[in-house]
Structure formats: C-alpha cells, structure tokens
Amino acid sequence: MTSSATTKRNSRRQLLLGGIALATPFLWRPREAFACHEYVSPVDGQSGCGAYRRDRDNGSYQDGSSSSGSSGSSSGGNALPAEPSCPPASDVAGGDASRPYLGRQIGCHIYGGGVGNNRFSAYHAYRFRCEYGGNIKSMRWWNRFDWRRPGYHTGNGGRLSIEIHSDSGGNPSGQVLTSTEVIVGPANIDRFPEIAFRQQARLSQGTVYHIVFRQHAPDEGTVSINDVHCFAEPQPRTGYDYWKDSLASMVYGNGRWRVLTEQIPIFELYYTDGTVRGQSWMNGGRSGTSLIEGSSIACQEFRPDGSRSVASISLCAFHKSGSGDLQVQLRDDRGSVLDQAGMACSQLAQIGGDYRGQGNIRWATVALPRRPTISAGRSYSVWLSAPWGTQFGAITAQKGTIWGFRDPKLSTVGYAWRSDNNGASWSWWRVDDIYDREQSLPMMLDFA
C-alpha cells in the first residue's frame, strides 16, 4: 500500500472515530476493478468498452471508473443522477410495532415478477425505514451464487462485509453503526445465511438506515445480491413507504448512488428481544400466471393474529378481456360468505397478450360494506371469480419461510389456492409445473 493510500485510510478512520459529520455522499470511493479494455461482463461474457459502458449504465457493473481514460471514465457525460432526499415517514406514529404492518393490515404486499440478480464489484445498499426500535444482532439476505452456471458469481466470491449506516439525504452517510466480520469466500457459505454483527446497534422506529454490502477484494471474486423484480409499487403505505422512498435497492457508480427501479430488497433484521423485521417475500410467480374466468377461480388464505374489522381488500391483478366485474368474497373456515363486493375491470390494468402481467400492473382496493370481524385462531379466505367471457389474471409471490425467513408478515398469510371446478376441489398454486404451497397472492386485508 502506498503512503498516500495509507494516509487516506488513517484519515478516514480518524473521521469515523471522532464522529465528525461527513460532507460527501459516501465515505469511500469504490476501487477500480477493471480497466475498460480489460472488462468482461458478468452478465453475458461480452468484453471491451461497449460491454463496460452498457453494464455500468444499467447497474450490472457499479464501479464507474476507468484507469484507461476511455469514455467509460467517471468524468464522462454519463454521470448518474443525484438521489433525492428520502421523505419523512408520514404515519409511523400510532401503529402497533409488535404486529405486521403496524397492526393495520395483513397479507402479501409484493407483486413479484421474478428474482433480480445485482452483480456488484464494490458496494450495494438497501435503504429502509425501520419498522421496529431495538438492538439488532444479525441479519439474513439472499447471497446469490451458482457453481453450475456462470455469471452469478466469480472466483470464491471475494471478501464481503455488511455494514449498517445512518442516512444522509437518502444515501448511506458513511457513519457505520455496526458491521459483520469480513466473510472470506462468500460463494462457499449458505445462499440464505444469517450473519451476526460484531456488536449490537440500536435502531429507532421510523428512522431511515442503510444496509451496505461491501466487497473488499473484487479481484478475488464477487457474488450477487438478490432482489425481487417488482412491476407495481408495493402496498401498503403504512409504517414506512416502500420502493423508491424508503425501501430501495441501490447501486453505486460514477461517485453517486442511484435506485434500481422495479427492484426491491430481500432481507431480515434480527433483534436481541426476538423480534424479526424485514422484506421476506422472495420471488415472483412470473411463470405461474392463473386466469380467472367462469369455473376457474383463485383463493388466498389468511390467519389473523387478533380480532379485527376488515374495511377493504387491496389486491394486485390484471384484466385480460371482457367487461364483467371481478367478484371478491371474504369467507370463514366454514365456507360462509362474510362479505363481498365487485371490482370493476377498469380498476385493474389491461394487459392483453402478456400473461405475466407486466407493464402497467397496479393495485386496486374494494370496500367491504359490512366490515366483518375476523378473529385469531381461525382461518379466512378471499375468493376471486369472474363471469364467463371476462378474464382476469393473478400472479403469486413466494414466501421466504422455506429458506429460513420468519418475519411475522409471513405467518399471517396462508396458502394461495386455485380451482377449475368453481371451488369443489382445490390445488396449490402451480409455478413452473410444480404445485407450490409457499405461494401467496399479492393481497391485503385492510383493517378499519
């Protein structure tokens, strides 16, 4: 290490230890991993400056520097836009932090279109607004690598550490609240590891923080950080805002952070008092679209954690053809209809030929006139049906339960079911020719 580099490292350490506020958007500048003319894409194996610029601009390669002085340099004309400030939480107060979604809803808030692989060479970050105040001890994420197929990791995965940062205008501040030990060879550990922090850190409910993945030795190898592709802004907007505002997957390049649109993080934080909070819906059923028409109906199961009055039902589906309404029924475990309402096809996105439901997919809400009460210890379900000649489509998201995730948002949601004989018999949701009981429809019960 040169004397200049040593001086910079010592200066940085003194700033952190002295608690001096940082004026720059991020403390460290990512190291140069490849020169432009030596670059080989982790996406498709293409090499050279063209692949370098493409991957740099779409986020597949986050280090915007170039030692060759080519047009791939961070001084060129493709500087990433500055990230806007993260707005304050509007309704954190008044909720019950011990319950999912602050006790205001239960269900699956994610419309997932599949898994997004974020290959990174230096830094990646998850911005989140804290749902629960307390001391954190460890975390879990999707550590993506694949020894059978190239592109998901290189070498042994390098040397990875994870840090919790405070926020500065929507970006990691550089103030490290806690960090893990450096993981040597992360391609040799679990895909869904729970990793302990070196010391506990206290987080405050409603405050924005950042989980920063730091790759210390990209020349030794890299791994991917997996997100969920999400083509509709997640629901609900309670506790903290999702997606771009307060739940975001961010990449670093050209000296700036930017948000990966249409992707949201996958992670959980574990507290010393046993509380678990995070975003634990893992994947999307893009290859498991089911059409709703006539005798073909869909059903989502719920398991409430207390007695609640249901004011409305929010769901994410799409309209394919016809002009009839989507019929929404809330039923108890005896099959009795507690309440029902019709959702006009104009409330949902018109998709047409795209069976995966991508594009302008959006959430919609239907009010329940009776506001029925549901109780803990019983199971409830929402049935979706449509008349012959009108088609709607539904796509599920996978719960992270089977991979070790345990946020209580998952426990209040049961299975997604489908029937081709008007409810006389049911099967689990079919994804990639497999009937998967861990699937849930993107649907929320909104409490009064």
Secondary structure in CASP SS format (residue, H / E / C, confidence):
PFRMAT SS
TARGET T0000
AUTHOR 0000-0000-0000
METHOD secondary structure of the structure
MODEL  1
M C 1.00
T C 1.00
S H 1.00
S H 1.00
A H 1.00
T H 1.00
T H 1.00
K H 1.00
R H 1.00
N H 1.00
S H 1.00
R H 1.00
R H 1.00
Q H 1.00
L H 1.00
L H 1.00
L H 1.00
G H 1.00
G C 1.00
I C 1.00
A C 1.00
L C 1.00
A C 1.00
T C 1.00
P C 1.00
F C 1.00
L C 1.00
W C 1.00
R C 1.00
P C 1.00
R C 1.00
E C 1.00
A C 1.00
F C 1.00
A C 1.00
C H 1.00
H H 1.00
E H 1.00
Y C 1.00
V E 1.00
S C 1.00
P C 1.00
V C 1.00
D C 1.00
G C 1.00
Q C 1.00
S E 1.00
G C 1.00
C H 1.00
G H 1.00
A H 1.00
Y H 1.00
R H 1.00
R H 1.00
D H 1.00
R H 1.00
D H 1.00
N H 1.00
G C 1.00
S C 1.00
Y C 1.00
Q C 1.00
D C 1.00
G C 1.00
S C 1.00
S C 1.00
S C 1.00
S C 1.00
G C 1.00
S C 1.00
S C 1.00
G C 1.00
S C 1.00
S C 1.00
S C 1.00
G C 1.00
G C 1.00
N C 1.00
A C 1.00
L C 1.00
P C 1.00
A C 1.00
E C 1.00
P C 1.00
S C 1.00
C C 1.00
P C 1.00
P C 1.00
A C 1.00
S C 1.00
D C 1.00
V C 1.00
A C 1.00
G C 1.00
G C 1.00
D C 1.00
A C 1.00
S C 1.00
R C 1.00
P H 1.00
Y H 1.00
L H 1.00
G H 1.00
R C 1.00
Q E 1.00
I E 1.00
G E 1.00
C C 1.00
H C 1.00
I C 1.00
Y C 1.00
G C 1.00
G C 1.00
G E 1.00
V E 1.00
G E 1.00
N E 1.00
N E 1.00
R E 1.00
F C 1.00
S C 1.00
A C 1.00
Y E 1.00
H E 1.00
A E 1.00
Y E 1.00
R E 1.00
F E 1.00
R E 1.00
C C 1.00
E C 1.00
Y C 1.00
G C 1.00
G E 1.00
N E 1.00
I E 1.00
K E 1.00
S E 1.00
M E 1.00
R E 1.00
W E 1.00
W C 1.00
N E 1.00
R E 1.00
F C 1.00
D C 1.00
W C 1.00
R C 1.00
R C 1.00
P C 1.00
G C 1.00
Y C 1.00
H C 1.00
T E 1.00
G E 1.00
N C 1.00
G C 1.00
G C 1.00
R E 1.00
L E 1.00
S E 1.00
I E 1.00
E E 1.00
I E 1.00
H E 1.00
S E 1.00
D E 1.00
S E 1.00
G C 1.00
G C 1.00
N E 1.00
P E 1.00
S E 1.00
G E 1.00
Q E 1.00
V E 1.00
L E 1.00
T E 1.00
S E 1.00
T E 1.00
E C 1.00
V C 1.00
I E 1.00
V E 1.00
G C 1.00
P H 1.00
A H 1.00
N H 1.00
I C 1.00
D C 1.00
R C 1.00
F C 1.00
P C 1.00
E E 1.00
I E 1.00
A E 1.00
F E 1.00
R E 1.00
Q E 1.00
Q E 1.00
A E 1.00
R E 1.00
L E 1.00
S C 1.00
Q C 1.00
G C 1.00
T C 1.00
V E 1.00
Y E 1.00
H E 1.00
I E 1.00
V E 1.00
F E 1.00
R E 1.00
Q E 1.00
H C 1.00
A C 1.00
P C 1.00
D C 1.00
E C 1.00
G E 1.00
T E 1.00
V C 1.00
S E 1.00
I E 1.00
N E 1.00
D E 1.00
V E 1.00
H E 1.00
C C 1.00
F C 1.00
A C 1.00
E C 1.00
P C 1.00
Q C 1.00
P C 1.00
R C 1.00
T C 1.00
G C 1.00
Y C 1.00
D C 1.00
Y C 1.00
W C 1.00
K C 1.00
D C 1.00
S C 1.00
L E 1.00
A E 1.00
S E 1.00
M E 1.00
V E 1.00
Y E 1.00
G E 1.00
N C 1.00
G C 1.00
R E 1.00
W E 1.00
R E 1.00
V E 1.00
L C 1.00
T C 1.00
E C 1.00
Q E 1.00
I E 1.00
P C 1.00
I C 1.00
F E 1.00
E E 1.00
L E 1.00
Y E 1.00
Y E 1.00
T C 1.00
D C 1.00
G C 1.00
T C 1.00
V E 1.00
R E 1.00
G E 1.00
Q E 1.00
S C 1.00
W E 1.00
M E 1.00
N E 1.00
G E 1.00
G C 1.00
R C 1.00
S C 1.00
G C 1.00
T C 1.00
S E 1.00
L E 1.00
I E 1.00
E E 1.00
G C 1.00
S C 1.00
S E 1.00
I E 1.00
A E 1.00
C E 1.00
Q E 1.00
E E 1.00
F E 1.00
R C 1.00
P C 1.00
D C 1.00
G C 1.00
S C 1.00
R E 1.00
S E 1.00
V E 1.00
A E 1.00
S E 1.00
I E 1.00
S E 1.00
L E 1.00
C E 1.00
A E 1.00
F E 1.00
H E 1.00
K E 1.00
S E 1.00
G C 1.00
S C 1.00
G C 1.00
D C 1.00
L E 1.00
Q E 1.00
V E 1.00
Q E 1.00
L E 1.00
R E 1.00
D C 1.00
D C 1.00
R C 1.00
G C 1.00
S C 1.00
V E 1.00
L E 1.00
D E 1.00
Q E 1.00
A E 1.00
G E 1.00
M E 1.00
A C 1.00
C H 1.00
S H 1.00
Q H 1.00
L C 1.00
A E 1.00
Q E 1.00
I C 1.00
G C 1.00
G C 1.00
D C 1.00
Y C 1.00
R C 1.00
G C 1.00
Q C 1.00
G C 1.00
N C 1.00
I C 1.00
R E 1.00
W E 1.00
A E 1.00
T E 1.00
V E 1.00
A E 1.00
L C 1.00
P C 1.00
R C 1.00
R C 1.00
P C 1.00
T E 1.00
I E 1.00
S C 1.00
A C 1.00
G C 1.00
R C 1.00
S C 1.00
Y E 1.00
S E 1.00
V E 1.00
W E 1.00
L E 1.00
S E 1.00
A C 1.00
P C 1.00
W C 1.00
G C 1.00
T C 1.00
Q E 1.00
F E 1.00
G E 1.00
A E 1.00
I C 1.00
T C 1.00
A E 1.00
Q E 1.00
K E 1.00
G H 1.00
T H 1.00
I H 1.00
W H 1.00
G C 1.00
F C 1.00
R C 1.00
D C 1.00
P H 1.00
K H 1.00
L H 1.00
S H 1.00
T C 1.00
V E 1.00
G E 1.00
Y E 1.00
A E 1.00
W E 1.00
R E 1.00
S E 1.00
D C 1.00
N C 1.00
N C 1.00
G C 1.00
A C 1.00
S C 1.00
W C 1.00
S E 1.00
W E 1.00
W E 1.00
R E 1.00
V E 1.00
D C 1.00
D C 1.00
I E 1.00
Y E 1.00
D E 1.00
R C 1.00
E C 1.00
Q E 1.00
S E 1.00
L C 1.00
P C 1.00
M E 1.00
M E 1.00
L E 1.00
D E 1.00
F E 1.00
A C 1.00
END
